[in-house]
Amino acid sequence: MGAENSFQGPALASRSDLPDVTAPDGSGIRLLIDRRHQASAASMVEVTLPAGQVSRPVLHQRVEEVWYVLRGQGEVWRCPPNADPALYAAVAVKPGDSLVIPPRWRFQFSASDAEELRFLCFTVPPWPGDDEAKSIELGGLGPPTV
């Protein structure tokens, strides 16, 4: 059976050398899997935040995010809707750690001074577009630096 008759399946994705976009939180985003690859239930990106930087605090309206830390260390602050932000402490993250950011939870993250923070981020449902992320005024890690 020749190659012209064989089914290839959804498109193969490859990581770009540079971020494809900058997220509303200021981190670099490399688009890995989305609707272009026939993903209908989830999407996946690689997120990077330079060493020593603090993201802008945001919330997502509809998507749930699942993070898996690949490289670097940092902190992640998460706060449920309508909760007092002062009651929620940041958690330290390192390679091999995973966490969830539910819809409508406020969050902010930082990278240690030693190296960039890099993690995979799965979104369910797939990222719906530019109006999904909303900036918020106050995060749990102080003023943003990006």
C-alpha positions as CSV (number, residue, x, y, z in Angstrom):
1,M,0.0,0.0,0.0
2,G,1.6,3.3,-1.1
3,A,1.9,6.5,0.9
4,E,-0.7,8.2,-1.2
5,N,-3.3,5.7,0.1
6,S,-2.5,5.7,3.7
7,F,-4.3,7.8,6.3
8,Q,-2.1,10.4,8.0
9,G,-4.5,11.5,10.8
10,P,-4.5,14.9,12.5
11,A,-1.6,17.2,11.8
12,L,1.6,16.8,13.7
13,A,2.5,19.8,15.9
14,S,6.1,21.0,16.5
15,R,7.3,23.4,19.1
16,S,8.4,26.8,17.8
17,D,11.8,28.3,18.8
18,L,10.1,31.5,19.9
19,P,6.8,32.1,21.6
20,D,3.9,32.4,19.2
21,V,2.0,34.9,21.3
22,T,2.2,36.8,24.6
23,A,-0.6,35.8,27.0
24,P,-2.7,38.5,28.8
25,D,-0.7,37.6,31.9
26,G,2.6,38.5,30.2
27,S,4.0,35.0,29.7
28,G,5.2,33.6,26.4
29,I,3.0,31.0,24.8
30,R,4.0,28.4,22.3
31,L,0.9,26.9,20.6
32,L,1.3,23.1,20.6
33,I,-2.1,21.4,20.1
34,D,-5.4,23.1,19.2
35,R,-8.3,23.0,16.7
36,R,-5.7,23.1,13.9
37,H,-4.7,19.6,14.9
38,Q,-8.3,18.4,15.2
39,A,-8.3,18.7,19.0
40,S,-12.0,19.1,20.0
41,A,-12.0,18.6,23.8
42,A,-8.7,20.3,24.9
43,S,-5.7,22.3,23.8
44,M,-2.1,22.4,25.0
45,V,0.5,25.2,25.1
46,E,3.9,25.6,26.5
47,V,4.2,28.6,28.9
48,T,7.4,30.4,29.8
49,L,8.1,33.2,32.2
50,P,11.6,34.7,32.4
51,A,13.7,34.3,35.5
52,G,12.8,36.7,38.3
53,Q,9.6,37.9,36.7
54,V,6.0,38.0,38.1
55,S,3.0,37.6,35.8
56,R,0.0,39.9,35.6
57,P,-3.0,38.6,37.7
58,V,-5.8,37.2,35.5
59,L,-8.8,34.9,35.6
60,H,-10.3,32.7,32.9
61,Q,-14.0,32.8,32.3
62,R,-14.8,29.3,31.0
63,V,-11.6,27.1,30.7
64,E,-10.0,24.9,33.2
65,E,-6.3,24.8,33.1
66,V,-4.0,21.9,34.1
67,W,-0.3,22.8,34.5
68,Y,2.7,20.5,34.5
69,V,6.0,22.1,35.4
70,L,8.9,21.2,33.1
71,R,11.7,23.5,34.1
72,G,12.5,26.1,36.7
73,Q,11.0,27.0,40.0
74,G,8.5,29.6,41.1
75,E,5.2,30.3,42.9
76,V,1.6,30.1,41.9
77,W,-1.2,32.0,43.6
78,R,-4.8,30.8,43.1
79,C,-8.0,32.3,44.6
80,P,-11.6,31.1,44.2
81,P,-14.3,33.5,42.9
82,N,-15.7,35.9,45.6
83,A,-13.0,34.8,48.2
84,D,-10.7,37.2,50.1
85,P,-7.4,37.1,48.2
86,A,-5.5,37.6,51.4
87,L,-6.7,34.2,52.7
88,Y,-5.0,32.3,49.9
89,A,-1.2,31.7,50.0
90,A,1.0,31.0,46.9
91,V,2.4,27.5,46.5
92,A,6.0,26.7,45.4
93,V,6.3,24.8,42.2
94,K,9.2,22.8,40.6
95,P,9.7,20.4,37.8
96,G,7.3,17.4,38.0
97,D,4.6,19.4,39.9
98,S,1.1,19.6,38.5
99,L,-1.8,21.9,39.5
100,V,-5.3,22.9,38.3
101,I,-6.7,26.4,37.8
102,P,-10.5,26.1,37.8
103,P,-12.7,28.5,35.7
104,R,-13.1,32.0,37.3
105,W,-10.3,31.5,39.8
106,R,-7.9,34.4,39.9
107,F,-4.2,33.5,39.6
108,Q,-0.7,34.9,39.3
109,F,2.7,33.2,39.0
110,S,6.3,34.0,39.3
111,A,9.7,32.5,38.2
112,S,12.6,32.2,40.6
113,D,15.7,34.4,40.0
114,A,17.7,31.3,38.9
115,E,16.0,30.4,35.6
116,E,12.8,30.7,33.6
117,L,9.7,28.9,34.6
118,R,8.4,26.6,31.9
119,F,5.3,24.4,32.0
120,L,2.8,22.6,29.8
121,C,-0.7,24.0,30.1
122,F,-3.8,21.9,29.0
123,T,-7.1,23.8,28.6
124,V,-10.5,22.2,28.7
125,P,-12.3,23.1,26.6
126,P,-9.9,24.3,23.9
127,W,-8.8,27.9,24.2
128,P,-11.9,29.9,22.9
129,G,-10.2,33.2,22.0
130,D,-8.9,36.5,23.0
131,D,-11.8,37.4,25.3
132,E,-11.3,34.4,27.6
133,A,-8.7,35.9,29.9
134,K,-9.7,38.9,32.0
135,S,-7.1,41.1,33.8
136,I,-7.7,41.6,37.5
137,E,-6.4,44.4,39.7
138,L,-4.9,42.5,42.6
139,G,-2.9,39.3,42.7
140,G,-1.3,37.4,45.5
141,L,2.3,37.8,44.4
142,G,2.6,41.6,44.3
143,P,3.0,43.9,41.4
144,P,3.6,42.3,38.0
145,T,6.9,42.8,36.2
146,V,6.0,41.7,32.7
